[in-house]
Amino acid sequence: MRTDVRRAYHIARTDIIARVRSRKLLIFFAVVIYVGYLINSGSFGVFYTVSNGPNVNGALTSHLVGLNAGMAGSAVMLLAGFYVLRGSLERDDRHGHLPVVTSSQTSKPVYLLGKLLSNTAVGVLTAAVLAGAAVVNHSIYGVGATDPIAISWPVFVMVVPLTVFVGAVAMLFGTINLLAGTLGRIAYFFGAIFLLSAQSARPETAVPAAVPTTVKALDIVGLTLAYDLTFESIQAAVPGFESSFANFGTGGSNAQTFRYEGGPWPAWFFAQRLGTVAVGLAVTLVAALPFNWFRTTGGVVEKVRRRLPLDETPPETATQTASNPQTPTDTADPAVSPSPVGDDVTIPPVTRRGAGGFRRVLTMELRRLLRGQPRWWYLGAGLLAVVPAGIALTGGGTEGAARGLLSLVAVWPLFVWSQIGSQTARHGIRPQVLTSDYPVGQLVGEWIAGCLITIVVGAGAFAIAVATGGPTALIGVTGLVIFPPSLALAAGLWTGSPRLFEALYLGVWYIGPLNGGFVADFAGVTARGTSLGVPIVFAAVGVGLVVVAAQTRRVYTNLG
């Protein structure tokens, strides 16, 4: 037992040292600090909507700032922490550490628990950074005396247990081949959104004592907790207040103000956080089942796949080969002798390194982006390109159908876009690209290939959008074609990974094209966003990102 604890500790220690050296964690902390500034400057926090009057905001006392910071940290950890915490298993596999760990007789559960400890340490550091930023900012912008304890302890109680759960899910996804890539990151994003939206299951007229137990159990961020803690303070400041949903954002400039000075926290929230930790530990132990020391994305799922009749080599042939191995000369036809390689065989000299020019680079990038996708993706892309085109040619389609199709086109090529920008780092070919004749051309070729694939996949939806919305629909088409590949190119080039792009893009897509938020509508789904030229703004930002990425590649090339 003591030996296992020591092994888990050293695994966690090694992993956290590797994380601290990463720019990704520093960027994440910078985002957390910025969130802390927004909370204490009053830019956003807890507010309540009132049907017959202005919204209700809270004064920035130490207790309310601590509650706001805890909810903000929980939201950031739930939505972005997954993309920061995952990757430790792949890193060990990539650097060849797993065979070394295996030789030390470390069991899979102990190894994964060590990784979970490392994820928890990241949660502790995140809470410390957020709490520190909240304390400093409250001393400048806050109301009343600054109480570091009242501000800090809610952050740790709310953020750290959630980190255990998110880190465990990240490890589980990393051990399953199907969920280890873009599909897993998309699935997690929608799962996190589902957990957030579960709070809407509470009846709006329910007082804190009448909130269903299920809603309390799914209070991942702390909205129901905030409603429970501040209910009496709101009633004292707003006569006639009965109930409302706790929201997290801005309450408006004319909002009424209540003052929350703290109080005992409900026991159900501590039970909920303990349950979150227990679920995280259980998920970690479950992750040990599909985890494979020598292939982190294999394991049980891969074994099941090999037992299905999907392999090209029949089982009996594989068994015969394993039991009776033969050399190439044993199976060769004696009547056919191998052609001898004589001295007269020569290799044609390469006189032009740039044979084929940029057209060849673009063709290769198209082939690379389209190669290796799952079959269901090709089927969906084909249907998405052909079926709407047929509807448009027959004169069918409505504006509602066009909006739905544009939202789908804005996310289906995500599997292709995710490869843009980061492939030179992920495949270790950056030196070869930088010394080629087209170091910048390869980058531009990636971007153009991503735009062309978007045009092909969305051709039918674009036709319906133009047929139903007129030429102004081309504004949305421009944003949808240019912005996603541009963001993928810049984020992939600067981080060497698709995770930053996927996290940022899914958030923008969820707010804009999917839910109709016109400020993020880069695809022209909403009439207001199109009339304001929002897609053109996103397209211009995309072109700017491409220019900056190309300049960055040029600098790397000149440095040699």
RAHUJO-V720471 format. One record per run of one state. SS is the DSSP state (~ for helix, > for strand, _ for the rest). FROM is the first residue (numbers start at 1). LEN is the number of residues. If there is no record, write none. Layout:
SS & FROM & LEN
SS & FROM & LEN
This chain:
_ & 1 & 1
~ & 2 & 19
_ & 21 & 2
~ & 23 & 18
_ & 41 & 4
> & 45 & 4
_ & 49 & 7
> & 56 & 3
_ & 59 & 3
~ & 62 & 24
_ & 86 & 2
~ & 88 & 7
_ & 95 & 3
~ & 98 & 6
_ & 104 & 4
~ & 108 & 34
_ & 142 & 6
~ & 148 & 28
_ & 176 & 1
~ & 177 & 3
_ & 180 & 2
~ & 182 & 20
_ & 202 & 6
~ & 208 & 3
_ & 211 & 2
~ & 213 & 5
_ & 218 & 5
~ & 223 & 15
_ & 238 & 8
> & 246 & 4
_ & 250 & 6
> & 256 & 3
_ & 259 & 8
~ & 267 & 24
_ & 291 & 9
~ & 300 & 8
_ & 308 & 7
~ & 315 & 9
_ & 324 & 4
~ & 328 & 4
_ & 332 & 25
~ & 357 & 14
_ & 371 & 4
~ & 375 & 19
_ & 394 & 5
~ & 399 & 14
_ & 413 & 1
~ & 414 & 4
_ & 418 & 5
~ & 423 & 4
_ & 427 & 3
~ & 430 & 5
_ & 435 & 4
~ & 439 & 19
_ & 458 & 1
~ & 459 & 11
_ & 470 & 3
~ & 473 & 23
_ & 496 & 3
~ & 499 & 16
_ & 515 & 3
~ & 518 & 3
_ & 521 & 6
~ & 527 & 5
_ & 532 & 2
~ & 534 & 26
_ & 560 & 1
